[in-house]
Amino acid sequence: MRPQEPVSPRLPATHPDGGWGAQRPPLPAPPLDLDPAQCDGGSTPVTLRSLVLSASASAPSGVRVLRTGITAEECDAWSADPQEARHQAVRGGLRSLLGAALGAEPVAVALDDGPCPYCGRLHDFTAASPVGRRLHFATVRHGDFVVYAVCRSPVGLGLAVPDGLDPDALLRARKPARLAAHQGAVARGRCSRPRDGSVEYMVRYVDTAPEHGCVVSVVCELPRPAEHPGSRGPSTE
Ligand SMILES: [Zn+2]
């Protein structure tokens, strides 16, 4: 006996946009704190932080710290860009967060956020400390609003701008945000092979205030089962 078809099209119960994903509360992204260590992941494997650039600009000490967190090369590279200060603040915030998480000076953190050597796309960014500790990170920005994610395994962030603020519009924006986040979370090297289901991913949404006008998804690779301890890709420690 066939199960009864749903009356109207609806998403599968396990679909992260409409099923359990809608039931799970979005993960908080507390404001980026520039001073104390920020290496907690809470109950999830990923650390999320947010930054509002206009708020930082109004706090001279904050923007100074953000801008002093970047390297001389980054400063030179953006010197001709009218958005220089904002790029520098975003970069400085990222370095500040990664430096705290890696136990290193922000400017000493080596960032690899260039194209993937396997597929040429931008995904699975990594940061390394001078002593070889390594973390994965992702950044998304919408106007003045920035979200950072740091994780021990490949992590991606995706951002979509809904076409309205009603619940349906917000729900529709989840899919492109989730797909973009998933693309960023694919480990380098794995992108060149067909997906075989051997890797599990955590898919969640980020708690963003309505005034930021965007939906942000975070996806990260979940640790493999203990019986395959040596099979993980590059990770920290
Ligand atoms: Zn790739």
Boltz pocket constraint, residues with backbone or C-beta under 6 A from the ligand:
constraints:
  - pocket:
      binder: B
      contacts: [[A, 116], [A, 117], [A, 118], [A, 119], [A, 120], [A, 121], [A, 123], [A, 187], [A, 188], [A, 189], [A, 191], [A, 192]]
      max_distance: 6.0
